[in-house]
Amino acid sequence: MLAFALVLQYGFGLEPCPLCTFQRVAVLAALVPLIIGALHNPRGWGGSVYGVLALIGAGTGIFLAGRHVWLQSLPADQVPSCGPGLDYMMEVLPLKSVIATVLSASGECADIEGSFLGVSLPGWTLVGFIVLALMALALILSAVKRQRLNAAA
């Protein structure tokens, strides 16, 4: 997901809106524990720790992408006005205010820049986050099952 976003940005000049940028951070927050967990291959409850961390990242991404999809579905007269860019907000506002402003959304996030099979880019990102959440849940369940088998033996 992140590689595709970077190709769209640097290969095709599609600049991310603030919600897209936050979704990129959520992708990293979900992927990093999954990758580290796969490389570490922990015993016992370690796998569930990685799974929970990945699930938090994926859950955050589901929220952000869902909000983005919702914003894009609003009628034109209900779309909020465009706000300042994320770079500017990061320079002049405290982080808490930046997060609140981005989550309240701006009009630029409502623009549908592209779609595939009738689904917008945030819609596909939402699907990707759901897949990441399912992977994290599978990791948690596998670790719990392995721990129960070890305890029974």
N, C-alpha and C positions, 0 to 999 in steps of 0.2 A: 504494500500500500504506500509506504513511504517512498520507495523507489519510483513508483508510478507518479506520485505527486511531484517529485523532483524533476522527472522527465517533462511533465506538463509545464512546470515553472521555467526551467532553464532551456528546454528544447523547443517549447511552443510559446513561451512568453506569457503564460497564464499565471498572474500574480495571485497568491492566496489571500483571502480575506482574513480578518482576525479569528473567526471561528475555525477556519481551515488550519491556521497556524496552531491553535490550541489542540485541534484534532491530531496534528502531527506529533505534538508532545505526548498526547495520550497513546498514540501508536508506540512510541518509544517506551513509555511507561509500562505497556503491556508486553512488548517484545523483549526488553532487556531481561526481566526475570525468567521468561520462557527460554531464552538462549542460554543464560547462565545456568539455569536448572538442567537443561539438556547436556551442557558440557560438564557440569558437576556431577550429575546423576546421583543425588544424595540417597542415603538409606534412611529408613524411618520416616519421621515427620517432615524432614527437610523438603521433600517434594511438595508437600501441601503448603509450606511457607512460600515457596516460589509460585505455586498456583494461586494462592491468595493475593500475593503482590500483583501478579499478572491480571487477576480478576478485577482488582481495584482499578488498574489502568484501563482495561477493556470496558469496565462499567462506566468509568468517566468518559471514555470515548463514545459509548452508546448514548449517554446523556447528551454530549456535545453534538454528535452527528444527528441525533433525533431532534434536537432543538433547531439545527440547521435545516433539516428537511421540513420541519414545521414552519419555520420562517419562510422558506421558499414556497410553501403552499398557501401563504396568506394572499388575500386579494390585494391588488396594487394600492388601493386606498388605505390599507391597514399596515403596510410595510413602514417600519420606522425610518426616519430620515438618516442619511449617511452621517457618520461621525468621523472623528479624526483617525488617522492611520495608527496601526499598532505601534510602529516605531516611535511616533510622536508621543503616544500615551505612555509608553515605557520610560521615556525621557522625563516627562513632566508630572506624572501621577504616581502615587504609591501603588504597589503591586495589588493591594486589595481593591483599590478603585479601578485599576485596569481590568481585573477579573470581572468585577461587577459590570463595568461598561461593556465588555465583550459579551458577557452572558445576556445582557439586556438587548444585545444585537444592534446592528446598523443596517441601513438599506443596501449597502454593498454586499452583504452576506445573503441577501434575498435574490440576487441576480443568479440565474442559472446559466453558467458559462458553457456547459456541455452536458450531454447525456448519452447513455448507451442503452439500447433496448428500452427506451422510455424512462430510464431511471437516471436521476441526476448524480453528479459526482458525490455529493454528501450521502445520497441514498446508497451508493455502492460502498462508501466508507462505513456506513451503518452496518451493512451486511458483513463487511470485513471485521468490524468490531465484534459482531455476534459470533463469528467463527473463532476469533481470538478468545472470547469468553468461554465458548464451548471447549476449546483446547485447555484453558486454565481449569475449568471444572473437571475435565477428564484427568488432568494431572492430580488434582486434589483427591478425586475419588480413587484413583490408582494408588496414591500414597496411603490413603486411609485403609484400603483393602489390603495392601501389602503389610501395613502395620498390624492389622487384625490377624492376618495369617501368621505373622511372626509371633504374636502374643499367644496364639492358640498352639503353636508348635513347641 
